[in-house]
């Protein structure tokens, strides 16, 4: 039995998603809670492995149950997989920094990572227009300047499309930096906070925070709007672009195709990753 889990977390207290010996991570915390309920050695597969300090509101993972775990679930007082979310949240305690919103049997062919067609992130920046709100400090980056949101939006939109984003990624050996940026724009919310909406088929390491950093440089007047595409096309990292703090970044949504297309999408994605 494969289960789908929809979850959220405040990344401030975690050293990222991925399990690491001796460190508190989202994966390690959730797998320990699952083991308390179902036993065994659970292993979660996630749609997007977030870095240390990055938050999530719409993260997705899947879990393959071993026979013993499936038996414990089906022979429990309430065998409905949907009830597992409440049981997990009970184990995680009152006011936890990670919560499971939904659990259920995954459709045939579903893979949380490889079936996904896109991921969407939000980045929040406070400037002199919005002012600093201490109640928002854990999910908002502050910049001591008045930012030009129109220029930032123009810069962001110029980056959309299929490109090599090596200039905006931390390099990883044998990992491609070619991505399709499906959408990138900026706006101010009702409180004046600048909100970036960034959507892509996938992201390479630190890509969103670097893209946001480039746009903030435009908003401050240190770069022109057209410079961000020139930097991308040059293909080399530059000191003109800062990778902004993780605290402002939240994974908000993961997109999947119709159920009948899940397996084909997963196979296609795995094949592409193998080629890369």
N, C-alpha and C positions, 0 to 999 in steps of 0.2 A: 504494500500500500504506500503510495506517495501522497503526502500532505502538502498543501499550500498554506503558508503563514503570511499574513499581512501585519506589519508591525511599524512601530515608531520608537524613536529614542532621542534623548538629549545626549549628544556626543561629548559634552564637556568632561564627563567623568570616565571616559573610555579611551584606551589607546588604539582606537580604530575598530573596525569590524572584526578582522581576522584573528582567530585564536593565536595567542603567543604565550609561551611558557612564562609563568611568573607575573604576567601582566593582566590587568582587567580589560577585557574586550567585550564587545556586544555578543559576538558568536560564543565565546566561552561562557558568558553569563546565561545566555538562553539555553545552550546545550546542557549546562549543569541543571537548570530548572526542568528541562525535558527528562533528563536521566532520573531525577527524583520521582517523577510521575510514572514513566514508562520503563525505566531501567535501561540497561545496555550502554552503548557508547554512541549516542546520536551525533550525526554530522549534518550540519545545515549547508545548503548551497544557496547563495544569495545573488540577487540581481545586480547589485553594485557594491563592491567592497569599499566602503567609505574610509577615509583617513582619520587619524586621531583628531578629535575635536569637532568633526563634521556631524551634523544632525540628520535625522530622517523623519519624515512624516508619512511617506508612502513606500517604505521598503518592502520588498517581497523576497521570500525564501521558500525552498522546498526541503522536505525531510522524507527520506526513504526509511520506512519502519522495518526493522528485522522481525522475524517471525515471533520472537518472544515479546517484543514491544507491541506488535499488532494484537497479540493474544491478550496482553494486559489491558489494552485499550478496549477491545471488543467485549471483554469479560468484566469490565468495570461497572459500577452502579449505573452510569450513564454512558453507553458506548458511542454516542454520536460524536464524530470527530469535531464538530463545531463547538462542543462544550470544552474541548481541550484548551482553547484560548482563555476561558475563565479560570480553569485550573492552573494554567501557567502563571496568570497574573496573580493568583492567590499565593503561589510559591514565591514570586518576585517581591511580594510584600506591599505595604501601603506606601503610596507616593513613590513608586520606583522610577528610575530614569530610563527604563525600557518597558514597553507594553506591547502585548500581542492583541491586535484588534479583531482578527478573524483567523480561524483555522477550518480547513475542510479538505475533503478528498480532491486531489488535483485532477483535472481532465487528462485523458490519455494523451501522451506525447508532451506534456507540460514540463518544461525545464526553466526554473526561475531565472537562470543566467542566459542560457542560449536561445530560449524561445522569445526573449524580449526583443522588441523592435525599436524601442527608444527609452531614454531616461530623461527626466526633467528635474532641473535644480533651480532653486531660488537663492539669490544672494542679497543680503540686506546691508545697506550703508547709511549711516547717519552723518550729516554734515552740519555746517553752521545754520543752514535753513531749518532743518528739523530740530537741531539741538540734541544734547545727550540725555538719554533717559536711562537711569541706572537700572530700572526694572527690565530693560531690554538688552542689557549688556552681554548676556550669555548667548544671544543669537544675532547680534548686530555689531558690525565693525564701525568704528568711528573715525572720521577723517576731519582734520582741523582746517577745513577750507569750504568755500561755497562752490558747489559743483554744478556744472552746466549740463543738465540732464538731456537737453536736446542734442548737444554735441556727442554725449556718451551714447545715446540711442542711435545716432547716425553711424558712429564707429562700430557699434555692435552689429547692426544690420549689414554692414559691408563685409563681415566675416562669414556670413551664412553660405553654406554649400559644401561640396566635397573638396577637401583640401588636405595638405600635409600640415599638421599643426605642431611640428617639431619645436618651433620657436616658443610655443606656449605649453610645453610639456616637460616634465623631468624625465630624462632619458632612462629607459630600462632595456637591458640587453635583450636583443632579438624580439622586441615588441614594436609593432608598427605605430606610427603617429598619424596615420591617415584616418580621418574621421569625417562623417557627414554631419555638419552642424545644421540642424533642421530649423532652428529658431533662436534668436538672441535679440532681446530688446530691454529697454529701461523705462521706468515710470516712477513717479512719486505716489505713495499711498496717501490716505487722508491725513496722516500725521506728518507728512513731509519726508518720510524715509524713502530713500532711493531703493527700488526693487529691480533686480535683474532677473529675467526669465531666460533660462538657457536650456535648450533641448537638443539632443543629439542621439544618433544610433548607439553610440558608446563614447566614453571619455577616457583619455589617457591620464597618467598620474599628474595631479595638480593642474590640469587643463582649465577647469572652470575658474579657479582662483587666480590663475595667470591672465585669463581673458578679462576677468573683472578688473584686475590690477591695471591692465592696459587702458581700459575704458575710464577708470578713475584718473589716470594720468591725463587723458583727454579732457575730462571734466575740470581738472585743475589748471588746464592750459599748458601743461608740460609737453604734450604731444598734440598734433593735429588729428582730426578724425580719420584722414586717409592714411596716417602713419601706421595704424594698427594692421591694416591689410598688407602694407609694405613690409612690416616686420614679419608677418606670417609668411609671405612669399620669399623672404630672404632665408628662412629656414634655420636661423640660429638664434639662440637665446641672447637677450640683451639686458643690460642693467637698467634700461629705461622702463622695463616692465617688472613690477614687483608682484610676487605671489602673496595675495592678501591672506589675512588670518582665517583659520578654519571656522572660527566662531560664527561667521556670517553666513555660512553655507548650509543649506538643507536640501536633501533629496526629497522631492515632493511627490513624484509619480513615476511609475514604470508602465510602459505600454506593451500589450501583447496582441497578437492577431486573433482571429476567430478560432474557436477550439479545434476545428477540423484542420487548421493550418499550423498548429503548435509544433507537431513533430517535424514537419518539413522545414519550418523556420529554424528549429534547433539543429537539424542536420546541416542546413545551409551555413549557419553561423560557425559550427564546429569545423566544417570543411574550410571555411575562409581563414579561421584562426590557425589551422594546421598549415595552410599555405604561407601564412605570414611568418 
